[in-house]
Amino acid sequence: MSSTTGDSTTPQAQAAGLERGEKSSAAAEANTSASGGRSDFAARIARTELDTGATLLVLENHATPTLALRASLRAGSYFEPRDKPGLARLTADMLARGTARRTKLELAGDLEAVGAELDFETDPFAVNVAGRALAKDAPLLIRTLAEELREPSFPADELEKQKQQTIAAIQEQQANTRARAYERLTQLIFDPANPFYQHAGEQLIASINAITVADVRRFYEERYGGRSLVVALAGAVSAAEAAAQFRAAFDSFAGPASVDVAVSEPPQGAATRREVVLLADKANVDVLLGSAAPLRRDAADYYAALLANSALGESTLSSRLGLQVRDREGLTYGIGSRFRAPSLAAGPWYIAVSVNPQNVEQAIGSALNVLREYVAEGIRADELADEKSAAIGAFKVALATNAGLAEALWNAEFYRLGADYVDRYPQLIEAVTRDEVNAAIRKYFRPEQLTVVIAGDYAAPT
């Protein structure tokens, strides 16, 4: 539910301009923390937990008259029946398509009239919500969120429309070389029961076509509730008033008895595997070199692993991969490496490179050479110092907006990192040692066990 108007006098433009144009007082505190001082976010966070388990966190920031919301509950694809892929996604998409009180157009119109936004999306474990508004419209935003979460009507005609839109998006994605490479990589390194496994496009489309209103309602009734609900607000609001509104909106929203996640670690590949996904008439080829990486958000070496990956391939312009494969050898315009969503379970790690079909083998060889050298030699002291500075700086910049503050509050609560996580983050990064990073490099980056997927108009050499 978002506005498309460009009129700078609209409420939407006013809210966006205020958020962009003024640096928040919270950002100034982040500067203090990042430079070695101690900020005091934890003391300013008001936390409310209902008997159901639903939790609200509020950080008052009166530097701008705006509000940002970040929320989630555990009803992602991990919780859907194995034979109905796409059900969690459809259910979340239907929340804004009508409630017991208002139609889709009425819901959207009431928010857009005051420049507010409320959007839903799913990941393997959660339905995530992002919202924003002028602070004076906080009650409307909370009421609308509660109405959509608690009273969806799931109209049959809207479900059919949503199914067709979803199928069209999947079909478009099936023509994308990067998306197809990632899809196939997950199929090769994960079991179909793993939450990071991506079903083939035709299977996903068939499943979505078969999903009924009864399926959606059953999943909603089984999985939605306040037990895992986390709502974070940052902006010019009263914490006491927000807590009262939250209680009124969600006090009896109980939900499933269990929202636990239990995912076993996938086995490590014994040797390099390689596969081509043929997509005709594509100018570029996308190559992924990856593996299942046993990194979860609560891992003791989480920060060491992120710093290890940053130096290797976080930036196309300044990382080891970028400097060698892109700058020195000119084999690609874009290359990088990443852990894909390490959260309640361990996802994949991969190197991604986009290349001309003629450069595929050279690019793969070059990337592997960089990786092998990195594993053998480890990170340099100057690289680690640079990556620490960049990580702390990026965190500080993110806290310069209410949206970034709300995200940080939600992150700390969802992963149970502690109320003082925002204050401690710079120290957590600075405390990582070179030995810890090198241990993470050897643990997570295994060039001898990578699966290579090449997607595009490419014929493998014989």
C-alpha positions as semicolon CSV with decimal commas, in nm:
position;residue;x (nm);y (nm);z (nm)
1;M;0,000;0,000;0,000
2;S;0,207;0,286;-0,116
3;S;0,156;0,614;-0,293
4;T;0,279;0,683;-0,645
5;T;0,223;1,055;-0,653
6;G;0,517;1,291;-0,696
7;D;0,349;1,605;-0,560
8;S;0,577;1,748;-0,293
9;T;0,276;1,886;-0,106
10;T;0,120;1,546;-0,040
11;P;0,143;1,386;0,304
12;Q;0,352;1,109;0,151
13;A;0,610;1,352;0,018
14;Q;0,610;1,549;0,343
15;A;0,685;1,238;0,546
16;A;0,956;1,120;0,306
17;G;1,116;1,461;0,291
18;L;1,125;1,501;0,666
19;E;1,282;1,157;0,706
20;R;1,544;1,224;0,439
21;G;1,614;1,584;0,514
22;E;1,691;1,590;0,885
23;K;1,947;1,386;1,068
24;S;1,787;1,236;1,377
25;S;1,915;1,290;1,726
26;A;1,954;0,914;1,749
27;A;2,209;0,927;1,470
28;A;2,418;1,166;1,674
29;E;2,419;0,910;1,954
30;A;2,527;0,645;1,705
31;N;2,821;0,866;1,610
32;T;2,927;0,873;1,975
33;S;2,902;0,496;2,006
34;A;3,088;0,425;1,684
35;S;3,374;0,651;1,781
36;G;3,434;0,460;2,102
37;G;3,196;0,640;2,338
38;R;2,886;0,487;2,487
39;S;2,540;0,574;2,362
40;D;2,230;0,509;2,566
41;F;1,976;0,352;2,334
42;A;1,888;0,073;2,576
43;A;1,772;0,316;2,843
44;R;1,543;0,487;2,593
45;I;1,374;0,174;2,459
46;A;1,029;0,113;2,606
47;R;0,939;-0,258;2,590
48;T;0,588;-0,396;2,637
49;E;0,518;-0,769;2,637
50;L;0,160;-0,897;2,645
51;D;0,049;-1,220;2,809
52;T;0,025;-1,375;2,462
53;G;0,393;-1,308;2,397
54;A;0,334;-1,021;2,155
55;T;0,603;-0,760;2,208
56;L;0,625;-0,388;2,133
57;L;0,944;-0,182;2,136
58;V;0,933;0,196;2,110
59;L;1,216;0,442;2,072
60;E;1,101;0,802;2,094
61;N;1,283;1,027;1,850
62;H;1,128;1,371;1,822
63;A;1,378;1,513;1,575
64;T;1,123;1,472;1,295
65;P;0,742;1,435;1,313
66;T;0,758;1,093;1,147
67;L;0,718;0,732;1,248
68;A;0,866;0,407;1,115
69;L;0,735;0,059;1,192
70;R;0,900;-0,279;1,156
71;A;0,712;-0,593;1,257
72;S;0,703;-0,966;1,207
73;L;0,542;-1,290;1,314
74;R;0,656;-1,644;1,246
75;A;0,442;-1,763;0,954
76;G;0,691;-1,792;0,669
77;S;0,739;-2,072;0,419
78;Y;0,903;-2,299;0,679
79;F;0,559;-2,342;0,837
80;E;0,360;-2,417;0,521
81;P;0,274;-2,776;0,419
82;R;0,550;-2,930;0,208
83;D;0,302;-3,008;-0,070
84;K;0,173;-2,650;-0,090
85;P;0,473;-2,426;-0,166
86;G;0,372;-2,062;-0,202
87;L;0,090;-2,082;0,055
88;A;0,267;-1,865;0,314
89;R;0,344;-1,603;0,050
90;L;-0,014;-1,594;-0,078
91;T;-0,156;-1,571;0,273
92;A;0,062;-1,272;0,359
93;D;-0,018;-1,103;0,028
94;M;-0,391;-1,139;0,100
95;L;-0,379;-0,954;0,433
96;A;-0,413;-0,615;0,264
97;R;-0,678;-0,731;0,015
98;G;-0,976;-0,693;0,241
99;T;-1,084;-0,736;0,602
100;A;-1,412;-0,794;0,782
101;R;-1,457;-0,416;0,795
102;R;-1,297;-0,271;0,483
103;T;-1,226;-0,357;0,122
104;K;-0,881;-0,351;-0,034
105;L;-0,948;-0,008;-0,183
106;E;-1,074;0,134;0,145
107;L;-0,769;0,005;0,334
108;A;-0,531;0,151;0,077
109;G;-0,723;0,477;0,046
110;D;-0,729;0,548;0,419
111;L;-0,353;0,504;0,444
112;E;-0,269;0,696;0,128
113;A;-0,490;0,987;0,237
114;V;-0,241;1,062;0,515
115;G;0,074;0,950;0,333
116;A;0,110;0,628;0,530
117;E;0,241;0,294;0,403
118;L;0,209;-0,063;0,528
119;D;0,362;-0,349;0,329
120;F;0,387;-0,724;0,387
121;E;0,636;-0,979;0,258
122;T;0,751;-1,326;0,359
123;D;1,083;-1,499;0,407
124;P;1,153;-1,859;0,512
125;F;1,050;-1,796;0,871
126;A;0,845;-1,481;0,904
127;V;0,584;-1,250;0,765
128;N;0,756;-0,912;0,772
129;V;0,587;-0,575;0,786
130;A;0,733;-0,235;0,702
131;G;0,537;0,082;0,768
132;R;0,576;0,457;0,786
133;A;0,358;0,756;0,857
134;L;0,354;1,100;1,007
135;A;0,373;1,055;1,383
136;K;0,026;1,199;1,437
137;D;-0,114;0,908;1,236
138;A;0,046;0,639;1,454
139;P;-0,295;0,525;1,589
140;L;-0,420;0,474;1,234
141;L;-0,111;0,274;1,140
142;I;-0,139;0,046;1,446
143;R;-0,515;-0,001;1,402
144;T;-0,474;-0,088;1,036
145;L;-0,195;-0,334;1,109
146;A;-0,411;-0,501;1,373
147;E;-0,714;-0,514;1,144
148;E;-0,519;-0,671;0,860
149;L;-0,347;-0,924;1,086
150;R;-0,656;-1,013;1,289
151;E;-0,953;-0,976;1,054
152;P;-0,855;-1,067;0,696
153;S;-1,157;-1,172;0,489
154;F;-0,971;-1,351;0,208
155;P;-1,220;-1,265;-0,069
156;A;-1,219;-1,529;-0,342
157;D;-1,197;-1,281;-0,629
158;E;-0,897;-1,109;-0,473
159;L;-0,725;-1,443;-0,417
160;E;-0,758;-1,522;-0,787
161;K;-0,611;-1,183;-0,877
162;Q;-0,326;-1,231;-0,632
163;K;-0,255;-1,580;-0,766
164;Q;-0,227;-1,448;-1,121
165;Q;0,000;-1,163;-1,013
166;T;0,220;-1,405;-0,820
167;I;0,240;-1,646;-1,114
168;A;0,332;-1,361;-1,349
169;A;0,613;-1,258;-1,112
170;I;0,740;-1,618;-1,098
171;Q;0,731;-1,648;-1,476
172;E;0,928;-1,325;-1,510
173;Q;1,181;-1,452;-1,258
174;Q;1,221;-1,776;-1,454
175;A;1,371;-1,573;-1,739
176;N;1,629;-1,413;-1,507
177;T;1,968;-1,582;-1,517
178;R;2,067;-1,486;-1,161
179;A;1,735;-1,607;-1,020
180;R;1,755;-1,936;-1,207
181;A;2,113;-1,995;-1,098
182;Y;2,018;-1,938;-0,733
183;E;1,709;-2,159;-0,764
184;R;1,915;-2,447;-0,898
185;L;2,194;-2,395;-0,645
186;T;1,949;-2,437;-0,356
187;Q;1,809;-2,752;-0,515
188;L;2,155;-2,904;-0,539
189;I;2,279;-2,824;-0,189
190;F;1,959;-2,853;0,018
191;D;1,698;-3,118;0,078
192;P;1,342;-3,021;-0,036
193;A;1,239;-2,999;0,330
194;N;1,498;-2,728;0,398
195;P;1,349;-2,376;0,424
196;F;1,611;-2,240;0,183
197;Y;1,529;-2,491;-0,090
198;Q;1,356;-2,319;-0,384
199;H;1,102;-2,521;-0,578
200;A;1,124;-2,526;-0,956
201;G;0,917;-2,253;-1,118
202;E;0,670;-2,488;-1,285
203;Q;0,613;-2,674;-0,957
204;L;0,558;-2,350;-0,768
205;I;0,314;-2,223;-1,031
206;A;0,118;-2,549;-1,022
207;S;0,096;-2,531;-0,644
208;I;-0,022;-2,169;-0,644
209;N;-0,285;-2,244;-0,908
210;A;-0,424;-2,519;-0,684
211;I;-0,438;-2,315;-0,362
212;T;-0,792;-2,232;-0,248
213;V;-0,947;-1,983;-0,007
214;A;-0,990;-2,274;0,235
215;D;-0,615;-2,346;0,217
216;V;-0,529;-1,983;0,287
217;R;-0,774;-1,956;0,576
218;R;-0,655;-2,283;0,729
219;F;-0,293;-2,172;0,716
220;Y;-0,388;-1,835;0,862
221;E;-0,581;-1,991;1,150
222;E;-0,301;-2,237;1,226
223;R;-0,004;-2,004;1,202
224;Y;-0,105;-1,642;1,272
225;G;-0,115;-1,497;1,622
226;G;0,053;-1,277;1,876
227;R;0,276;-1,544;2,026
228;S;0,561;-1,450;1,792
229;L;0,453;-1,095;1,706
230;V;0,723;-0,831;1,736
231;V;0,645;-0,467;1,659
232;A;0,913;-0,196;1,668
233;L;0,833;0,174;1,641
234;A;1,074;0,465;1,612
235;G;0,972;0,827;1,580
236;A;0,792;1,119;1,739
237;V;0,545;0,916;1,940
238;S;0,467;0,875;2,307
239;A;0,585;0,534;2,425
240;A;0,304;0,519;2,680
241;E;0,038;0,602;2,423
242;A;0,181;0,353;2,174
243;A;0,180;0,082;2,443
244;A;-0,186;0,151;2,520
245;Q;-0,276;0,132;2,152
246;F;-0,078;-0,190;2,116
247;R;-0,257;-0,352;2,410
248;A;-0,596;-0,253;2,275
249;A;-0,512;-0,385;1,930
250;F;-0,339;-0,715;2,014
251;D;-0,423;-0,816;2,372
252;S;-0,631;-1,120;2,270
253;F;-0,433;-1,214;1,958
254;A;-0,291;-1,544;2,081
255;G;-0,214;-1,778;1,794
256;P;-0,037;-2,114;1,764
257;A;0,095;-2,307;2,061
258;S;0,440;-2,335;1,907
259;V;0,642;-2,119;1,669
260;D;0,966;-2,307;1,723
261;V;1,207;-2,362;1,436
262;A;1,420;-2,677;1,417
263;V;1,631;-2,719;1,104
264;S;1,911;-2,973;1,088
265;E;2,238;-2,874;0,928
266;P;2,263;-2,987;0,564
267;P;2,553;-3,221;0,483
268;Q;2,864;-3,065;0,333
269;G;2,934;-3,164;-0,027
270;A;3,214;-3,414;-0,071
271;A;3,344;-3,261;-0,394
272;T;3,282;-2,984;-0,644
273;R;2,968;-3,024;-0,853
274;R;2,878;-2,835;-1,168
275;E;2,558;-2,782;-1,365
276;V;2,437;-2,560;-1,651
277;V;2,085;-2,411;-1,664
278;L;2,029;-2,328;-2,031
279;L;1,846;-2,001;-2,101
280;A;1,861;-1,921;-2,470
281;D;1,923;-1,577;-2,618
282;K;2,069;-1,421;-2,304
283;A;2,356;-1,177;-2,354
284;N;2,513;-1,247;-2,014
285;V;2,566;-1,556;-1,803
286;D;2,529;-1,569;-1,426
287;V;2,752;-1,805;-1,232
288;L;2,711;-1,904;-0,867
289;L;2,978;-2,095;-0,679
290;G;2,836;-2,194;-0,344
291;S;2,771;-2,436;-0,063
292;A;2,558;-2,486;0,244
293;A;2,722;-2,275;0,513
294;P;2,651;-2,367;0,878
295;L;2,616;-2,004;0,990
296;R;2,318;-1,904;1,203
297;R;2,243;-1,565;1,350
298;D;2,320;-1,688;1,701
299;A;2,656;-1,844;1,608
300;A;2,951;-1,741;1,823
301;D;3,152;-1,660;1,510
302;Y;2,872;-1,470;1,334
303;Y;3,055;-1,135;1,327
304;A;3,386;-1,298;1,235
305;A;3,216;-1,471;0,941
306;L;3,058;-1,149;0,817
307;L;3,388;-0,964;0,832
308;A;3,557;-1,254;0,654
309;N;3,306;-1,237;0,373
310;S;3,321;-0,859;0,352
311;A;3,690;-0,854;0,269
312;L;3,647;-1,133;0,016
313;G;3,350;-1,009;-0,181
314;E;3,111;-0,766;-0,016
315;S;3,198;-0,489;-0,261
316;T;3,247;-0,530;-0,634
317;L;3,477;-0,228;-0,629
318;S;3,703;-0,286;-0,329
319;S;3,693;-0,653;-0,227
320;R;3,950;-0,915;-0,318
321;L;3,720;-1,070;-0,577
322;G;3,631;-0,735;-0,730
323;L;3,984;-0,608;-0,747
324;Q;4,115;-0,921;-0,917
325;V;3,834;-1,056;-1,138
326;R;3,680;-0,722;-1,233
327;D;3,956;-0,461;-1,217
328;R;4,275;-0,648;-1,303
329;E;4,137;-0,912;-1,539
330;G;3,831;-0,730;-1,675
331;L;3,620;-1,046;-1,678
332;T;3,302;-0,902;-1,526
333;Y;3,115;-0,587;-1,439
334;G;2,985;-0,739;-1,118
335;I;3,113;-0,998;-0,873
336;G;3,055;-1,052;-0,503
337;S;3,008;-1,306;-0,227
338;R;2,747;-1,333;0,044
339;F;2,586;-1,537;0,314
340;R;2,222;-1,564;0,216
341;A;2,007;-1,480;0,516
342;P;2,174;-1,658;0,806
343;S;1,894;-1,642;1,060
344;L;1,706;-1,908;1,258
345;A;1,867;-2,164;1,029
346;A;2,180;-2,171;0,816
347;G;2,142;-2,069;0,454
348;P;2,383;-2,086;0,161
349;W;2,704;-1,897;0,098
350;Y;2,808;-1,823;-0,259
351;I;3,018;-1,619;-0,498
352;A;2,809;-1,459;-0,775
353;V;2,955;-1,334;-1,101
354;S;2,790;-1,200;-1,418
355;V;2,997;-1,259;-1,731
356;N;2,999;-1,270;-2,107
357;P;2,953;-1,634;-2,218
358;Q;3,305;-1,631;-2,363
359;N;3,454;-1,549;-2,021
360;V;3,277;-1,809;-1,808
361;E;3,566;-2,049;-1,759
362;Q;3,819;-1,774;-1,701
363;A;3,595;-1,604;-1,446
364;I;3,533;-1,928;-1,257
365;G;3,904;-2,003;-1,251
366;S;3,996;-1,655;-1,137
367;A;3,734;-1,649;-0,859
368;L;3,851;-1,988;-0,733
369;N;4,213;-1,873;-0,734
370;V;4,121;-1,570;-0,523
371;L;3,924;-1,788;-0,283
372;R;4,200;-2,047;-0,248
373;E;4,459;-1,778;-0,177
374;Y;4,228;-1,619;0,082
375;V;4,174;-1,951;0,260
376;A;4,546;-2,028;0,256
377;E;4,672;-1,686;0,367
378;G;4,383;-1,543;0,567
379;I;4,281;-1,182;0,606
380;R;4,544;-0,909;0,632
381;A;4,548;-0,683;0,936
382;D;4,479;-0,374;0,724
383;E;4,184;-0,547;0,552
384;L;4,030;-0,638;0,886
385;A;4,069;-0,283;1,015
386;D;3,901;-0,147;0,701
387;E;3,613;-0,396;0,724
388;K;3,553;-0,318;1,090
389;S;3,542;0,053;1,014
390;A;3,303;-0,003;0,724
391;A;3,071;-0,226;0,928
392;I;3,048;0,020;1,215
393;G;3,004;0,311;0,975
394;A;2,724;0,139;0,787
395;F;2,548;0,058;1,115
396;K;2,580;0,419;1,224
397;V;2,441;0,548;0,894
398;A;2,142;0,311;0,919
399;L;2,054;0,462;1,257
400;A;2,023;0,807;1,100
401;T;1,658;0,741;1,006
402;N;1,357;0,619;1,197
403;A;1,334;0,326;0,955
404;G;1,688;0,222;1,046
405;L;1,617;0,260;1,416
406;A;1,301;0,050;1,393
407;E;1,492;-0,215;1,199
408;A;1,764;-0,227;1,467
409;L;1,507;-0,260;1,747
410;W;1,323;-0,536;1,563
411;N;1,647;-0,720;1,484
412;A;1,756;-0,717;1,848
413;E;1,421;-0,853;1,966
414;F;1,364;-1,109;1,691
415;Y;1,707;-1,266;1,741
416;R;1,711;-1,212;2,119
417;L;2,028;-1,009;2,109
418;G;1,947;-0,800;2,416
419;A;1,806;-0,453;2,470
420;D;2,155;-0,302;2,459
421;Y;2,245;-0,457;2,122
422;V;2,237;-0,121;1,943
423;D;2,476;0,020;2,201
424;R;2,706;-0,283;2,195
425;Y;2,731;-0,338;1,819
426;P;3,048;-0,130;1,763
427;Q;3,218;-0,309;2,050
428;L;3,109;-0,649;1,917
429;I;3,272;-0,569;1,585
430;E;3,588;-0,420;1,733
431;A;3,634;-0,725;1,957
432;V;3,667;-0,967;1,665
433;T;4,027;-1,082;1,629
434;R;4,224;-1,169;1,318
435;D;4,256;-1,529;1,439
436;E;3,877;-1,553;1,471
437;V;3,825;-1,422;1,119
438;N;4,081;-1,663;0,977
439;A;3,911;-1,952;1,157
440;A;3,579;-1,845;1,003
441;I;3,740;-1,829;0,657
442;R;3,859;-2,188;0,688
443;K;3,526;-2,303;0,832
444;Y;3,285;-2,147;0,584
445;F;3,477;-2,102;0,258
446;R;3,563;-2,442;0,112
447;P;3,676;-2,419;-0,250
448;E;3,709;-2,796;-0,275
449;Q;3,340;-2,845;-0,191
450;L;3,167;-2,581;-0,402
451;T;2,869;-2,640;-0,627
452;V;2,892;-2,438;-0,948
453;V;2,577;-2,337;-1,137
454;I;2,599;-2,157;-1,471
455;A;2,275;-2,002;-1,600
456;G;2,237;-1,850;-1,945
457;D;2,301;-1,918;-2,314
458;Y;2,608;-2,130;-2,254
459;A;2,737;-2,464;-2,374
460;A;2,985;-2,629;-2,142
461;P;3,320;-2,718;-2,305
462;T;3,360;-3,082;-2,394
